[in-house]
């Protein structure tokens, strides 16, 4: 599970690494999209991840 509760450049980079690993290993990931829609930054980052 990936929670986007606290977003900054470091956590976004880590999330992207997890996504890359899970895609390579064909592992499903659940995203807890906390407060998506609250800010433009959150919307942009979740769009990048998905």
N, CA, C and O atoms as a Maestro MAE file, in Angstrom:
{
 s_m_m2io_version
 :::
 2.0.0
}

f_m_ct {
 s_m_title
 :::
 protein
 m_atom[200] {
  # First column is atom index #
  i_m_mmod_type
  r_m_x_coord
  r_m_y_coord
  r_m_z_coord
  i_m_residue_number
  s_m_chain_name
  s_m_pdb_residue_name
  s_m_pdb_atom_name
  i_m_atomic_number
  :::
  1 25 0.844 -1.172 0.000 1 A "UNK " " N  " 7
  2 3 0.000 0.000 0.000 1 A "UNK " " CA " 6
  3 2 0.886 1.230 0.000 1 A "UNK " " C  " 6
  4 15 1.875 1.300 0.729 1 A "UNK " " O  " 8
  5 25 0.524 2.184 -0.814 2 A "UNK " " N  " 7
  6 3 1.227 3.452 -0.863 2 A "UNK " " CA " 6
  7 2 0.255 4.536 -0.423 2 A "UNK " " C  " 6
  8 15 -0.823 4.690 -0.997 2 A "UNK " " O  " 8
  9 25 0.648 5.284 0.600 3 A "UNK " " N  " 7
  10 3 -0.158 6.394 1.086 3 A "UNK " " CA " 6
  11 2 0.487 7.692 0.642 3 A "UNK " " C  " 6
  12 15 1.688 7.890 0.827 3 A "UNK " " O  " 8
  13 25 -0.297 8.566 0.063 4 A "UNK " " N  " 7
  14 3 0.253 9.847 -0.358 4 A "UNK " " CA " 6
  15 2 -0.052 10.935 0.665 4 A "UNK " " C  " 6
  16 15 -0.164 12.111 0.321 4 A "UNK " " O  " 8
  17 25 -0.183 10.533 1.910 5 A "UNK " " N  " 7
  18 3 -0.498 11.482 2.973 5 A "UNK " " CA " 6
  19 2 0.496 12.612 3.085 5 A "UNK " " C  " 6
  20 15 0.092 13.770 3.190 5 A "UNK " " O  " 8
  21 25 1.778 12.317 3.066 6 A "UNK " " N  " 7
  22 3 2.817 13.336 3.161 6 A "UNK " " CA " 6
  23 2 3.597 13.346 1.855 6 A "UNK " " C  " 6
  24 15 4.340 12.412 1.553 6 A "UNK " " O  " 8
  25 25 3.422 14.395 1.099 7 A "UNK " " N  " 7
  26 3 4.092 14.480 -0.192 7 A "UNK " " CA " 6
  27 2 5.197 15.524 -0.166 7 A "UNK " " C  " 6
  28 15 5.002 16.659 0.270 7 A "UNK " " O  " 8
  29 25 6.343 15.112 -0.639 8 A "UNK " " N  " 7
  30 3 7.443 16.026 -0.924 8 A "UNK " " CA " 6
  31 2 8.288 15.325 -1.983 8 A "UNK " " C  " 6
  32 15 7.979 14.198 -2.370 8 A "UNK " " O  " 8
  33 25 9.329 15.964 -2.447 9 A "UNK " " N  " 7
  34 3 10.123 15.385 -3.535 9 A "UNK " " CA " 6
  35 2 10.699 14.027 -3.163 9 A "UNK " " C  " 6
  36 15 10.743 13.131 -4.007 9 A "UNK " " O  " 8
  37 25 11.142 13.851 -1.923 10 A "UNK " " N  " 7
  38 3 11.724 12.573 -1.505 10 A "UNK " " CA " 6
  39 2 10.696 11.454 -1.478 10 A "UNK " " C  " 6
  40 15 10.969 10.350 -1.949 10 A "UNK " " O  " 8
  41 25 9.513 11.727 -0.931 11 A "UNK " " N  " 7
  42 3 8.509 10.667 -0.850 11 A "UNK " " CA " 6
  43 2 7.956 10.329 -2.234 11 A "UNK " " C  " 6
  44 15 7.656 9.168 -2.514 11 A "UNK " " O  " 8
  45 25 7.821 11.329 -3.093 12 A "UNK " " N  " 7
  46 3 7.341 11.070 -4.454 12 A "UNK " " CA " 6
  47 2 8.354 10.212 -5.206 12 A "UNK " " C  " 6
  48 15 7.974 9.287 -5.923 12 A "UNK " " O  " 8
  49 25 9.640 10.515 -5.045 13 A "UNK " " N  " 7
  50 3 10.678 9.700 -5.693 13 A "UNK " " CA " 6
  51 2 10.624 8.258 -5.196 13 A "UNK " " C  " 6
  52 15 10.757 7.322 -5.984 13 A "UNK " " O  " 8
  53 25 10.430 8.078 -3.893 14 A "UNK " " N  " 7
  54 3 10.350 6.731 -3.325 14 A "UNK " " CA " 6
  55 2 9.131 5.993 -3.858 14 A "UNK " " C  " 6
  56 15 9.207 4.802 -4.160 14 A "UNK " " O  " 8
  57 25 8.015 6.688 -3.975 15 A "UNK " " N  " 7
  58 3 6.795 6.067 -4.504 15 A "UNK " " CA " 6
  59 2 6.998 5.627 -5.950 15 A "UNK " " C  " 6
  60 15 6.538 4.556 -6.346 15 A "UNK " " O  " 8
  61 25 7.686 6.451 -6.735 16 A "UNK " " N  " 7
  62 3 7.961 6.092 -8.122 16 A "UNK " " CA " 6
  63 2 8.843 4.847 -8.201 16 A "UNK " " C  " 6
  64 15 8.660 4.011 -9.086 16 A "UNK " " O  " 8
  65 25 9.792 4.722 -7.285 17 A "UNK " " N  " 7
  66 3 10.643 3.537 -7.251 17 A "UNK " " CA " 6
  67 2 9.822 2.296 -6.924 17 A "UNK " " C  " 6
  68 15 10.018 1.243 -7.530 17 A "UNK " " O  " 8
  69 25 8.902 2.417 -5.969 18 A "UNK " " N  " 7
  70 3 8.029 1.292 -5.615 18 A "UNK " " CA " 6
  71 2 7.179 0.900 -6.815 18 A "UNK " " C  " 6
  72 15 7.024 -0.286 -7.105 18 A "UNK " " O  " 8
  73 25 6.629 1.885 -7.514 19 A "UNK " " N  " 7
  74 3 5.826 1.594 -8.696 19 A "UNK " " CA " 6
  75 2 6.635 0.865 -9.751 19 A "UNK " " C  " 6
  76 15 6.159 -0.094 -10.358 19 A "UNK " " O  " 8
  77 25 7.856 1.321 -9.966 20 A "UNK " " N  " 7
  78 3 8.709 0.663 -10.951 20 A "UNK " " CA " 6
  79 2 8.999 -0.775 -10.574 20 A "UNK " " C  " 6
  80 15 8.966 -1.661 -11.429 20 A "UNK " " O  " 8
  81 25 9.283 -1.017 -9.305 21 A "UNK " " N  " 7
  82 3 9.573 -2.371 -8.824 21 A "UNK " " CA " 6
  83 2 8.342 -3.257 -8.972 21 A "UNK " " C  " 6
  84 15 8.435 -4.383 -9.460 21 A "UNK " " O  " 8
  85 25 7.188 -2.743 -8.549 22 A "UNK " " N  " 7
  86 3 5.978 -3.571 -8.596 22 A "UNK " " CA " 6
  87 2 5.604 -3.882 -10.034 22 A "UNK " " C  " 6
  88 15 5.098 -4.968 -10.319 22 A "UNK " " O  " 8
  89 25 5.845 -2.940 -10.948 23 A "UNK " " N  " 7
  90 3 5.527 -3.197 -12.353 23 A "UNK " " CA " 6
  91 2 6.444 -4.284 -12.907 23 A "UNK " " C  " 6
  92 15 6.004 -5.161 -13.650 23 A "UNK " " O  " 8
  93 25 7.707 -4.216 -12.541 24 A "UNK " " N  " 7
  94 3 8.682 -5.206 -12.993 24 A "UNK " " CA " 6
  95 2 8.323 -6.594 -12.471 24 A "UNK " " C  " 6
  96 15 8.479 -7.582 -13.189 24 A "UNK " " O  " 8
  97 25 7.849 -6.680 -11.244 25 A "UNK " " N  " 7
  98 3 7.522 -7.963 -10.606 25 A "UNK " " CA " 6
  99 2 6.052 -8.338 -10.761 25 A "UNK " " C  " 6
  100 15 5.621 -9.382 -10.270 25 A "UNK " " O  " 8
  101 25 5.282 -7.492 -11.441 26 A "UNK " " N  " 7
  102 3 3.848 -7.709 -11.656 26 A "UNK " " CA " 6
  103 2 3.098 -7.865 -10.335 26 A "UNK " " C  " 6
  104 15 2.298 -8.785 -10.164 26 A "UNK " " O  " 8
  105 25 3.369 -6.958 -9.415 27 A "UNK " " N  " 7
  106 3 2.735 -6.937 -8.099 27 A "UNK " " CA " 6
  107 2 1.709 -5.807 -8.090 27 A "UNK " " C  " 6
  108 15 1.990 -4.700 -8.549 27 A "UNK " " O  " 8
  109 25 0.531 -6.092 -7.569 28 A "UNK " " N  " 7
  110 3 -0.499 -5.071 -7.455 28 A "UNK " " CA " 6
  111 2 -0.210 -4.180 -6.248 28 A "UNK " " C  " 6
  112 15 0.298 -4.642 -5.226 28 A "UNK " " O  " 8
  113 25 -0.540 -2.907 -6.384 29 A "UNK " " N  " 7
  114 3 -0.325 -1.936 -5.314 29 A "UNK " " CA " 6
  115 2 -1.621 -1.184 -5.085 29 A "UNK " " C  " 6
  116 15 -2.309 -0.801 -6.031 29 A "UNK " " O  " 8
  117 25 -1.947 -0.976 -3.812 30 A "UNK " " N  " 7
  118 3 -3.101 -0.168 -3.432 30 A "UNK " " CA " 6
  119 2 -2.599 1.231 -3.113 30 A "UNK " " C  " 6
  120 15 -1.619 1.390 -2.386 30 A "UNK " " O  " 8
  121 25 -3.264 2.240 -3.650 31 A "UNK " " N  " 7
  122 3 -2.881 3.624 -3.392 31 A "UNK " " CA " 6
  123 2 -3.937 4.270 -2.516 31 A "UNK " " C  " 6
  124 15 -5.118 4.302 -2.862 31 A "UNK " " O  " 8
  125 25 -3.492 4.787 -1.369 32 A "UNK " " N  " 7
  126 3 -4.365 5.563 -0.494 32 A "UNK " " CA " 6
  127 2 -4.199 7.012 -0.916 32 A "UNK " " C  " 6
  128 15 -3.258 7.687 -0.499 32 A "UNK " " O  " 8
  129 25 -5.102 7.476 -1.730 33 A "UNK " " N  " 7
  130 3 -4.990 8.811 -2.321 33 A "UNK " " CA " 6
  131 2 -5.579 9.871 -1.386 33 A "UNK " " C  " 6
  132 15 -6.554 10.544 -1.721 33 A "UNK " " O  " 8
  133 25 -4.969 10.001 -0.216 34 A "UNK " " N  " 7
  134 3 -5.449 10.936 0.805 34 A "UNK " " CA " 6
  135 2 -5.435 12.363 0.284 34 A "UNK " " C  " 6
  136 15 -4.423 12.849 -0.220 34 A "UNK " " O  " 8
  137 25 -6.556 13.011 0.413 35 A "UNK " " N  " 7
  138 3 -6.716 14.423 0.099 35 A "UNK " " CA " 6
  139 2 -6.408 14.794 -1.349 35 A "UNK " " C  " 6
  140 15 -6.025 15.929 -1.632 35 A "UNK " " O  " 8
  141 25 -6.573 13.847 -2.257 36 A "UNK " " N  " 7
  142 3 -6.426 14.196 -3.665 36 A "UNK " " CA " 6
  143 2 -7.509 15.214 -3.988 36 A "UNK " " C  " 6
  144 15 -8.659 15.069 -3.574 36 A "UNK " " O  " 8
  145 25 -7.136 16.218 -4.714 37 A "UNK " " N  " 7
  146 3 -8.072 17.292 -5.040 37 A "UNK " " CA " 6
  147 2 -7.915 18.500 -4.137 37 A "UNK " " C  " 6
  148 15 -8.473 19.563 -4.411 37 A "UNK " " O  " 8
  149 25 -7.150 18.338 -3.050 38 A "UNK " " N  " 7
  150 3 -6.978 19.440 -2.109 38 A "UNK " " CA " 6
  151 2 -6.063 20.526 -2.663 38 A "UNK " " C  " 6
  152 15 -6.271 21.713 -2.416 38 A "UNK " " O  " 8
  153 25 -5.043 20.104 -3.417 39 A "UNK " " N  " 7
  154 3 -4.109 21.079 -3.979 39 A "UNK " " CA " 6
  155 2 -3.694 20.653 -5.387 39 A "UNK " " C  " 6
  156 15 -3.812 19.485 -5.760 39 A "UNK " " O  " 8
  157 25 -3.217 21.606 -6.145 40 A "UNK " " N  " 7
  158 3 -2.735 21.328 -7.489 40 A "UNK " " CA " 6
  159 2 -1.548 20.368 -7.429 40 A "UNK " " C  " 6
  160 15 -1.440 19.462 -8.255 40 A "UNK " " O  " 8
  161 25 -0.655 20.565 -6.453 41 A "UNK " " N  " 7
  162 3 0.525 19.714 -6.302 41 A "UNK " " CA " 6
  163 2 0.120 18.257 -6.095 41 A "UNK " " C  " 6
  164 15 0.678 17.367 -6.737 41 A "UNK " " O  " 8
  165 25 -0.837 18.003 -5.213 42 A "UNK " " N  " 7
  166 3 -1.311 16.637 -4.966 42 A "UNK " " CA " 6
  167 2 -1.895 16.029 -6.236 42 A "UNK " " C  " 6
  168 15 -1.622 14.873 -6.559 42 A "UNK " " O  " 8
  169 25 -2.683 16.794 -6.940 43 A "UNK " " N  " 7
  170 3 -3.277 16.297 -8.182 43 A "UNK " " CA " 6
  171 2 -2.208 15.933 -9.203 43 A "UNK " " C  " 6
  172 15 -2.297 14.891 -9.854 43 A "UNK " " O  " 8
  173 25 -1.205 16.782 -9.344 44 A "UNK " " N  " 7
  174 3 -0.129 16.518 -10.301 44 A "UNK " " CA " 6
  175 2 0.648 15.268 -9.928 44 A "UNK " " C  " 6
  176 15 0.956 14.446 -10.791 44 A "UNK " " O  " 8
  177 25 0.968 15.120 -8.646 45 A "UNK " " N  " 7
  178 3 1.796 13.981 -8.219 45 A "UNK " " CA " 6
  179 2 1.049 12.657 -8.313 45 A "UNK " " C  " 6
  180 15 1.636 11.649 -8.708 45 A "UNK " " O  " 8
  181 25 -0.231 12.638 -7.958 46 A "UNK " " N  " 7
  182 3 -0.978 11.384 -8.085 46 A "UNK " " CA " 6
  183 2 -1.138 11.030 -9.555 46 A "UNK " " C  " 6
  184 15 -1.109 9.852 -9.913 46 A "UNK " " O  " 8
  185 25 -1.307 12.038 -10.416 47 A "UNK " " N  " 7
  186 3 -1.403 11.776 -11.852 47 A "UNK " " CA " 6
  187 2 -0.094 11.172 -12.377 47 A "UNK " " C  " 6
  188 15 -0.122 10.282 -13.228 47 A "UNK " " O  " 8
  189 25 1.047 11.650 -11.874 48 A "UNK " " N  " 7
  190 3 2.339 11.095 -12.268 48 A "UNK " " CA " 6
  191 2 2.444 9.626 -11.843 48 A "UNK " " C  " 6
  192 15 2.949 8.788 -12.591 48 A "UNK " " O  " 8
  193 25 1.971 9.336 -10.658 49 A "UNK " " N  " 7
  194 3 2.085 7.965 -10.140 49 A "UNK " " CA " 6
  195 2 1.173 7.000 -10.875 49 A "UNK " " C  " 6
  196 15 1.538 5.850 -11.118 49 A "UNK " " O  " 8
  197 25 -0.003 7.470 -11.223 50 A "UNK " " N  " 7
  198 3 -0.954 6.569 -11.878 50 A "UNK " " CA " 6
  199 2 -0.732 6.543 -13.362 50 A "UNK " " C  " 6
  200 15 -1.441 5.838 -14.079 50 A "UNK " " O  " 8
  :::
 }
 m_bond[199] {
  # First column is bond index #
  i_m_from
  i_m_to
  i_m_order
  :::
  1 1 2 1
  2 2 3 1
  3 3 4 2
  4 3 5 1
  5 5 6 1
  6 6 7 1
  7 7 8 2
  8 7 9 1
  9 9 10 1
  10 10 11 1
  11 11 12 2
  12 11 13 1
  13 13 14 1
  14 14 15 1
  15 15 16 2
  16 15 17 1
  17 17 18 1
  18 18 19 1
  19 19 20 2
  20 19 21 1
  21 21 22 1
  22 22 23 1
  23 23 24 2
  24 23 25 1
  25 25 26 1
  26 26 27 1
  27 27 28 2
  28 27 29 1
  29 29 30 1
  30 30 31 1
  31 31 32 2
  32 31 33 1
  33 33 34 1
  34 34 35 1
  35 35 36 2
  36 35 37 1
  37 37 38 1
  38 38 39 1
  39 39 40 2
  40 39 41 1
  41 41 42 1
  42 42 43 1
  43 43 44 2
  44 43 45 1
  45 45 46 1
  46 46 47 1
  47 47 48 2
  48 47 49 1
  49 49 50 1
  50 50 51 1
  51 51 52 2
  52 51 53 1
  53 53 54 1
  54 54 55 1
  55 55 56 2
  56 55 57 1
  57 57 58 1
  58 58 59 1
  59 59 60 2
  60 59 61 1
  61 61 62 1
  62 62 63 1
  63 63 64 2
  64 63 65 1
  65 65 66 1
  66 66 67 1
  67 67 68 2
  68 67 69 1
  69 69 70 1
  70 70 71 1
  71 71 72 2
  72 71 73 1
  73 73 74 1
  74 74 75 1
  75 75 76 2
  76 75 77 1
  77 77 78 1
  78 78 79 1
  79 79 80 2
  80 79 81 1
  81 81 82 1
  82 82 83 1
  83 83 84 2
  84 83 85 1
  85 85 86 1
  86 86 87 1
  87 87 88 2
  88 87 89 1
  89 89 90 1
  90 90 91 1
  91 91 92 2
  92 91 93 1
  93 93 94 1
  94 94 95 1
  95 95 96 2
  96 95 97 1
  97 97 98 1
  98 98 99 1
  99 99 100 2
  100 99 101 1
  101 101 102 1
  102 102 103 1
  103 103 104 2
  104 103 105 1
  105 105 106 1
  106 106 107 1
  107 107 108 2
  108 107 109 1
  109 109 110 1
  110 110 111 1
  111 111 112 2
  112 111 113 1
  113 113 114 1
  114 114 115 1
  115 115 116 2
  116 115 117 1
  117 117 118 1
  118 118 119 1
  119 119 120 2
  120 119 121 1
  121 121 122 1
  122 122 123 1
  123 123 124 2
  124 123 125 1
  125 125 126 1
  126 126 127 1
  127 127 128 2
  128 127 129 1
  129 129 130 1
  130 130 131 1
  131 131 132 2
  132 131 133 1
  133 133 134 1
  134 134 135 1
  135 135 136 2
  136 135 137 1
  137 137 138 1
  138 138 139 1
  139 139 140 2
  140 139 141 1
  141 141 142 1
  142 142 143 1
  143 143 144 2
  144 143 145 1
  145 145 146 1
  146 146 147 1
  147 147 148 2
  148 147 149 1
  149 149 150 1
  150 150 151 1
  151 151 152 2
  152 151 153 1
  153 153 154 1
  154 154 155 1
  155 155 156 2
  156 155 157 1
  157 157 158 1
  158 158 159 1
  159 159 160 2
  160 159 161 1
  161 161 162 1
  162 162 163 1
  163 163 164 2
  164 163 165 1
  165 165 166 1
  166 166 167 1
  167 167 168 2
  168 167 169 1
  169 169 170 1
  170 170 171 1
  171 171 172 2
  172 171 173 1
  173 173 174 1
  174 174 175 1
  175 175 176 2
  176 175 177 1
  177 177 178 1
  178 178 179 1
  179 179 180 2
  180 179 181 1
  181 181 182 1
  182 182 183 1
  183 183 184 2
  184 183 185 1
  185 185 186 1
  186 186 187 1
  187 187 188 2
  188 187 189 1
  189 189 190 1
  190 190 191 1
  191 191 192 2
  192 191 193 1
  193 193 194 1
  194 194 195 1
  195 195 196 2
  196 195 197 1
  197 197 198 1
  198 198 199 1
  199 199 200 2
  :::
 }
}
